[in-house]
Amino acid sequence: MKIKKKYLSSFFCNINGVCLDKNQIKIVTSKRKNILVLAGAGCGKTLTIVSKIKYLIKVVNVDPKDIVCISFTNDAVNKLKSDLNENKVDVMTFHKLALKILGKKREVLTENMLINIIENSFCNDVLFGLYNINKEDMYLLVQTFINLFKSKNYKLDKFYEFINKADSKDKLLLKEIMKCYICYESYLNKENLMDFNDMINLATEKLETSSIRYKYIIIDEWQDTSISKLRLIRKLQELSYAKVFAVGDDFQSIYRFTGSNINVITRFRHYFLFAKIFKLNITYRNSKELVKVAGKFIMKNKFQVKKKIKSTFNLKNPIEIIYYNNLQNSIDNILKNEDIDDLLILSRNNKDLDTIKINKDICYRKMSVHKSKGLQSNYVFVINVNNNKNGFPNKYTNNNILKYVNNYKEYYPYEEERRLFYVALTRCIKKVYLFVPKNNPSIFINEIKKYKNVIKR
C-alpha cells in the first residue's frame, strides 16, 4: 500500500510535467459512474481530462481501446492527442464518432451549401422590411433555423405544426423557411449527401446494430452539447454500460445557434442519474482583479450555476476601455505606446476584423470571439464593442422566429451574448482592451465601466 501511495504521488506530480492540485486528484480518482466537472476559464480542464485518461490506463489498467474522448473541434482533438502522446485512445469529434458508427456510406456536405441554397430559394423581399433585417442577416437567420430544426431531428410535418400556431407575420417567414428546407433536403437526397445534423441523428439510430462500444466516455466542452448529441451519448452509455466523465463550463455556453443547450449542464443529474458534480475553480490564466470583474458580470444572470473562481496572482487594472472616434487610429496609438507582444484581436462579427491593420512587428491573431474559446494570449483587443443591432450584444440572435426550434426560454436579457462577452474578457493573461465607439457604446460597456479595476480613456 505504501508503494502504491508513493507511486500515485509521483504519478500525479508529473502529468506532462505538471503537478495536479488536491481537487484535481479527487476528480481524477473518483469512481462514480456519472461525473460532471464544472471548470472555469483557465482552470485546467484539458489537464484534468488528460490526467483522467492517463490514470485509467496506467493506474486502473483500463485498455485504451475501451476509452473514447470526444471534443468539439479538430484543433481541440489534436491538442488532446498531443497531450496524451503514446496512449492509443480514440480521441475524436462528435462527427468523427458518428462517421465511425455509420461507416461513412455517404459523403458529408460542406456548410456553405446551405447558405447558397437559401440565397437561391428565398424570394419574399417583403419579409426583410417586416422583420427589420437586411438580406445577409435574414439568410443567416434562416440557416440557423434549419440547423436547429434538423438538430432536433424534426421532419417536414413539423413545419405545418409551427405554421398552424403562428401569427400572420411569422406564417409568411415559416413558409419561406420551409421552402428553403425542402430545396435543401431534395439536394441532399439527390446527391446522396448528409450534413452534420444528419450524421448525429443517423448514428444514434444505427448505434443499436453497431459493434462500437466503450467502457469510458469522456467529453470535453460539455456545455456545447446539443440535445441530439446528448441522445447519442446516452444511447452509447446504455448499450456499453459505460461511465461518463463530462467537463464543461456553463459560463461559456455560446453555441445555441448550432443547437447547444445549456440545460445539459444545469440539468445534468436529470439526464445522468446520481451524478457527482465537481468544480475546478482555480484559474491559472486570469488575475484576481479580472476574475472579480468577469465573475460579477456573468453572475448578473442568476440562472447560471454559482461558481466562485479564484486566481493565483494579482494584476492592477487588467481591463481598459478605449473610447474612439477612429478605430484604426486608436489601435495604432495603443500599439505605439504600450509594450504589447503576444496579441489576440477579437470581434463579435468577422467582417469587422477585415478593416483592421496591424502596423507593428508583433505576434498576433485575429478571429471572432466564438472561435477564441479555449485560447489565451498575453493581451487581447476586443474591437467595435457597439450598441448596433448586430453589435455586442448582437440583438438578431434573439429573433422571435427561433422560438419554434429553440425549445429554450431565455431567462435573462441577452444571456448568451453575456456569456460570449465573458469569453472575450477571459482570454487574456495580462490585459484586455475594449475598443468602444464614443457615440455608440455597448450596454455591456455601460455596465462594466462602473466596476473596480476597469479603467477608461
C-alpha positions in Angstrom: 0.0 0.0 0.0 2.9 2.4 0.8 4.4 1.7 -2.6 1.1 2.5 -4.3 0.8 5.8 -2.4 4.3 6.7 -3.3 3.7 5.8 -7.0 0.5 7.8 -7.0 2.2 10.8 -5.5 4.9 10.6 -8.2 2.3 10.0 -10.9 0.1 13.0 -10.1 3.1 15.3 -9.9 4.2 14.5 -13.4 1.3 14.8 -15.8 3.2 16.2 -18.8 5.5 17.9 -16.3 2.7 19.5 -14.3 1.5 18.6 -10.7 -2.2 18.3 -10.1 -3.7 20.0 -7.1 -5.8 18.2 -4.4 -9.1 19.0 -6.0 -7.9 17.7 -9.5 -6.6 14.5 -7.9 -10.0 14.0 -6.2 -11.8 14.4 -9.5 -9.5 12.1 -11.5 -9.6 9.3 -8.9 -13.4 9.4 -8.4 -15.1 6.1 -9.2 -18.6 7.5 -9.7 -20.4 6.3 -12.9 -21.5 9.7 -14.0 -19.4 12.8 -13.4 -19.7 16.4 -14.4 -16.7 18.7 -13.9 -17.6 22.4 -14.0 -14.3 24.1 -15.0 -13.9 27.9 -15.0 -11.9 29.7 -17.8 -8.2 28.8 -17.5 -8.8 26.3 -14.6 -7.1 23.4 -16.2 -9.9 21.3 -17.8 -7.6 19.9 -20.5 -5.1 18.9 -17.9 -7.8 17.2 -15.9 -9.1 15.2 -18.9 -5.6 14.1 -19.9 -4.9 13.1 -16.3 -8.1 11.1 -16.1 -7.3 9.1 -19.2 -3.7 8.5 -18.1 -4.9 7.5 -14.6 -7.4 5.0 -16.1 -4.7 3.4 -18.3 -1.6 3.5 -16.1 -3.2 3.0 -12.6 -6.6 1.3 -13.1 -5.2 -0.7 -16.1 -8.0 0.1 -18.4 -7.4 -1.0 -22.1 -7.0 2.3 -24.1 -9.4 0.8 -26.7 -12.2 0.9 -24.0 -11.9 4.7 -23.8 -13.3 7.4 -26.1 -12.6 11.0 -25.6 -14.8 13.5 -27.5 -14.2 17.2 -28.2 -15.9 19.7 -30.5 -13.2 20.9 -32.8 -10.4 19.3 -34.7 -8.0 21.8 -33.0 -9.1 20.6 -29.6 -8.9 17.0 -30.6 -5.3 17.5 -31.9 -4.3 19.2 -28.7 -5.7 16.3 -26.6 -3.9 13.8 -28.8 -0.7 15.7 -28.4 -1.0 15.8 -24.6 -1.9 12.1 -24.4 1.2 11.3 -26.6 1.7 7.5 -26.8 -1.7 6.4 -25.4 -3.8 4.8 -28.1 -7.1 6.2 -27.1 -9.9 7.1 -29.6 -9.9 10.9 -29.5 -12.3 12.5 -31.9 -15.0 15.0 -32.6 -18.7 14.0 -32.3 -18.9 13.9 -36.1 -15.9 11.7 -36.4 -17.6 9.3 -33.9 -20.8 9.5 -35.9 -18.9 8.6 -39.1 -17.2 5.7 -37.4 -20.6 4.3 -36.3 -22.1 4.9 -39.8 -19.2 3.5 -41.7 -19.3 6.6 -43.9 -21.8 5.4 -46.5 -22.5 9.0 -47.7 -20.3 12.0 -48.3 -20.6 15.0 -46.0 -21.9 18.3 -47.3 -19.9 21.5 -46.8 -21.6 24.1 -44.6 -21.6 26.8 -47.2 -24.0 24.8 -49.5 -27.0 25.5 -47.2 -26.5 29.3 -47.4 -26.2 29.0 -51.2 -29.5 27.1 -51.4 -31.1 29.7 -49.1 -29.9 32.6 -51.3 -31.3 30.9 -54.4 -34.6 29.8 -52.8 -35.6 32.8 -50.6 -37.6 35.2 -52.7 -40.0 37.1 -50.4 -38.4 40.5 -50.2 -41.3 41.9 -48.1 -40.1 39.9 -45.2 -36.8 42.0 -44.8 -38.9 45.0 -44.0 -41.4 43.1 -41.8 -38.6 41.8 -39.6 -36.4 44.9 -40.0 -33.4 42.9 -41.1 -31.0 43.0 -44.1 -30.6 40.3 -46.7 -27.4 38.9 -45.3 -28.7 38.6 -41.7 -32.0 37.1 -42.9 -30.1 34.4 -44.7 -28.1 33.6 -41.6 -31.3 33.5 -39.6 -32.9 31.0 -42.0 -29.7 28.9 -41.8 -29.8 29.0 -38.0 -33.5 27.9 -38.1 -32.9 25.0 -40.4 -29.8 23.8 -38.4 -31.8 23.9 -35.2 -34.8 22.2 -36.8 -32.6 19.4 -38.0 -30.6 19.2 -34.8 -33.8 18.1 -33.1 -34.4 15.5 -35.8 -37.7 17.2 -36.8 -39.3 16.2 -40.1 -41.3 18.2 -42.7 -44.7 17.8 -41.0 -43.3 19.9 -38.0 -43.4 23.0 -40.2 -47.1 22.6 -40.7 -47.5 22.4 -36.9 -45.5 25.6 -36.5 -47.4 27.4 -39.3 -50.8 26.5 -37.7 -49.7 28.1 -34.4 -48.0 31.2 -35.9 -49.4 34.7 -36.3 -49.7 36.1 -39.9 -46.2 37.7 -39.9 -44.5 34.5 -38.7 -46.6 32.4 -41.0 -45.0 34.1 -44.0 -41.5 33.6 -42.8 -42.1 30.0 -41.8 -43.4 29.2 -45.2 -40.4 30.7 -46.8 -38.0 28.8 -44.5 -40.0 25.6 -45.2 -39.4 26.1 -49.0 -35.7 26.5 -48.4 -35.7 23.4 -46.2 -37.4 21.3 -48.9 -34.9 22.5 -51.5 -32.0 21.7 -49.2 -33.3 18.2 -48.3 -34.0 17.5 -52.0 -30.5 18.4 -52.9 -29.0 16.2 -50.1 -31.1 13.2 -51.3 -30.4 13.7 -55.0 -26.6 13.9 -54.4 -26.5 11.2 -51.7 -25.1 13.6 -49.2 -25.6 14.2 -45.5 -24.9 17.2 -43.3 -23.6 17.3 -39.7 -27.0 17.1 -38.2 -27.8 14.0 -40.3 -24.6 12.4 -39.1 -25.5 12.6 -35.4 -29.2 11.6 -35.9 -28.4 8.7 -38.2 -25.5 7.5 -36.0 -27.9 7.4 -33.0 -30.4 5.3 -35.0 -27.7 2.9 -36.1 -25.9 2.5 -32.8 -28.1 -0.4 -31.7 -26.8 -2.6 -34.6 -23.2 -1.2 -34.4 -20.3 -3.1 -32.7 -18.9 0.1 -31.3 -18.8 0.1 -27.5 -16.7 1.8 -24.8 -16.3 1.4 -21.1 -15.4 5.1 -20.5 -16.9 8.1 -22.4 -15.0 11.3 -21.7 -16.5 14.5 -23.2 -14.7 17.9 -23.4 -16.6 21.2 -23.8 -19.8 19.6 -22.5 -21.6 23.0 -22.4 -21.6 22.9 -26.3 -23.6 19.7 -26.4 -26.9 19.7 -28.3 -29.9 17.5 -27.4 -29.2 15.3 -30.4 -25.6 14.8 -29.3 -26.8 14.1 -25.7 -29.1 11.4 -27.1 -26.1 9.8 -28.9 -24.1 9.8 -25.7 -26.9 8.4 -23.6 -27.6 5.7 -26.1 -23.9 4.8 -26.3 -23.7 4.6 -22.5 -26.8 2.5 -22.3 -25.5 -0.1 -24.8 -21.9 -0.1 -23.4 -22.7 0.1 -19.7 -20.1 2.9 -19.7 -19.1 5.6 -17.3 -19.5 9.2 -18.4 -17.0 11.9 -17.5 -18.0 15.3 -18.8 -16.1 18.6 -18.5 -17.6 22.0 -19.3 -18.4 25.5 -18.1 -21.9 26.9 -18.3 -20.4 30.4 -18.2 -19.0 29.6 -21.7 -22.1 28.1 -23.3 -22.1 30.2 -26.6 -23.3 27.9 -29.4 -27.0 27.9 -29.1 -27.3 28.7 -32.8 -25.8 25.3 -33.6 -28.2 23.5 -31.2 -26.2 23.5 -28.0 -28.4 23.6 -24.9 -27.2 24.9 -21.5 -29.7 22.5 -19.9 -27.2 19.7 -20.5 -25.2 21.3 -17.6 -27.9 22.8 -15.4 -30.0 19.6 -15.6 -27.1 17.1 -15.8 -28.4 14.9 -12.9 -31.7 14.7 -14.8 -30.0 13.2 -17.8 -27.4 11.1 -15.9 -28.9 9.8 -12.6 -27.0 10.0 -9.3 -24.2 12.0 -11.0 -21.5 13.6 -8.9 -20.7 17.3 -9.8 -17.2 18.7 -9.1 -15.9 22.2 -9.6 -12.5 23.3 -10.9 -12.4 26.9 -9.7 -8.7 28.0 -9.6 -7.7 29.8 -12.8 -4.1 29.9 -13.8 -4.8 32.3 -16.7 -6.6 35.4 -15.3 -5.7 37.7 -12.5 -7.7 38.1 -9.3 -8.8 41.5 -10.4 -10.1 40.3 -13.8 -11.8 37.3 -12.3 -13.7 39.5 -10.0 -15.0 41.8 -12.8 -15.8 38.9 -15.1 -17.5 36.9 -12.3 -19.6 39.8 -11.3 -20.6 40.4 -14.9 -21.6 36.8 -15.7 -23.4 36.2 -12.4 -25.8 39.1 -13.1 -27.7 36.2 -14.6 -28.8 34.3 -11.5 -29.7 31.2 -13.6 -26.0 30.4 -14.2 -24.5 27.8 -11.9 -22.9 29.6 -9.0 -19.1 29.4 -9.1 -16.6 31.5 -7.3 -13.4 31.4 -9.4 -10.1 32.1 -7.6 -6.8 33.2 -9.0 -3.2 32.7 -8.1 -1.9 36.2 -8.9 -2.7 39.9 -8.9 -2.6 42.5 -11.7 -3.9 46.0 -11.3 -6.4 47.3 -13.8 -6.5 44.4 -16.2 -9.4 45.8 -18.2 -9.2 49.1 -20.2 -12.0 50.7 -22.1 -10.7 52.7 -25.1 -13.3 55.2 -26.4 -12.6 56.1 -30.1 -13.6 58.3 -33.0 -11.4 56.3 -35.4 -10.8 52.7 -34.5 -7.6 52.2 -36.6 -6.0 55.3 -35.1 -6.8 54.1 -31.6 -5.3 50.7 -32.2 -2.2 52.3 -33.7 -1.9 54.6 -30.7 -2.1 51.7 -28.2 0.5 49.6 -30.1 2.8 52.6 -30.3 2.7 53.5 -26.6 2.2 50.1 -24.8 4.6 47.2 -24.6 2.4 44.6 -26.3 3.9 41.4 -27.6 1.5 38.4 -27.9 -1.9 39.7 -29.1 -5.3 38.3 -29.8 -7.7 40.6 -31.7 -11.4 39.6 -31.3 -14.6 40.8 -32.7 -18.3 39.9 -32.4 -18.5 39.8 -36.2 -15.9 38.5 -38.6 -16.3 41.3 -41.1 -15.1 43.9 -38.5 -11.8 42.2 -38.5 -11.2 42.8 -42.2 -10.9 46.6 -41.6 -8.0 46.3 -39.1 -4.3 46.6 -40.0 -1.5 45.9 -37.5 1.3 48.2 -38.4 3.8 46.7 -36.0 6.1 43.7 -36.0 4.4 41.6 -33.2 2.9 38.2 -32.9 -0.9 38.5 -33.3 -4.0 36.5 -34.3 -7.4 37.8 -35.5 -10.7 35.9 -35.0 -14.3 36.0 -33.9 -15.0 35.7 -30.1 -16.7 32.3 -30.9 -13.5 30.9 -32.4 -11.3 32.2 -29.5 -12.9 29.9 -26.9 -10.1 27.7 -25.4 -7.4 30.1 -26.4 -5.4 32.6 -24.5 -3.0 35.5 -25.1 -1.0 38.0 -23.0 -3.0 40.8 -24.5 -6.5 40.9 -26.0 -8.1 43.6 -28.1 -11.9 43.4 -28.4 -12.9 45.7 -31.2 -16.1 47.6 -32.1 -18.0 47.0 -28.9 -21.0 48.9 -30.0 -24.8 49.1 -29.5 -26.0 48.3 -33.0 -28.4 45.5 -33.8 -25.5 43.4 -34.9 -23.2 44.8 -32.3 -22.2 43.3 -28.9 -24.7 42.1 -27.7 -26.0 41.0 -31.1 -29.7 41.6 -31.0 -30.5 39.4 -34.0 -29.6 36.3 -32.1 -32.9 36.6 -30.1 -35.1 36.8 -33.2 -38.6 35.7 -32.2 -38.9 33.2 -35.1 -36.3 30.9 -33.4 -38.6 30.2 -30.5 -40.2 27.4 -32.7 -36.9 25.4 -32.8 -35.1 26.6 -29.7 -37.3 25.0 -27.0 -35.4 27.2 -24.6 -36.7 30.2 -22.8 -34.1 33.0 -22.3 -34.3 33.7 -18.7 -32.1 36.8 -18.7 -31.7 39.6 -21.4 -29.0 38.7 -23.9 -27.8 35.8 -21.6 -25.9 34.0 -24.3 -24.3 37.3 -25.6 -23.3 37.9 -22.0 -21.6 34.6 -21.9 -19.8 35.4 -25.2 -18.6 38.7 -23.7 -17.4 36.8 -20.6 -15.4 34.5 -23.0 -13.8 37.6 -24.6 -12.8 39.1 -21.2 -11.2 35.8 -20.0 -8.9 35.2 -23.0 -6.2 37.5 -21.6 -3.3 36.7 -19.2 -2.3 40.3 -18.7 -4.7 42.8 -20.1 -7.8 43.2 -22.3 -8.5 46.4 -24.2 -12.1 47.1 -25.1 -12.4 49.4 -28.1 -15.7 51.3 -28.0 -17.2 53.9 -30.4 -17.6 57.2 -28.3 -21.1 57.9 -29.6 -22.5 54.3 -29.5 -21.2 52.3 -26.6 -22.5 48.8 -25.9 -24.8 48.2 -23.0 -22.2 45.8 -21.6 -19.6 48.6 -21.6 -22.0 50.9 -19.7 -22.4 48.1 -17.1 -18.7 47.1 -16.5 -17.3 50.7 -16.7 -18.6 51.1 -13.1 -16.6 48.2 -11.8 -13.4 48.5 -9.8 -10.2 47.7 -11.8 -11.8 48.8 -15.1 -10.1 51.9 -16.4 -11.3 54.3 -19.1 -9.5 56.6 -21.6 
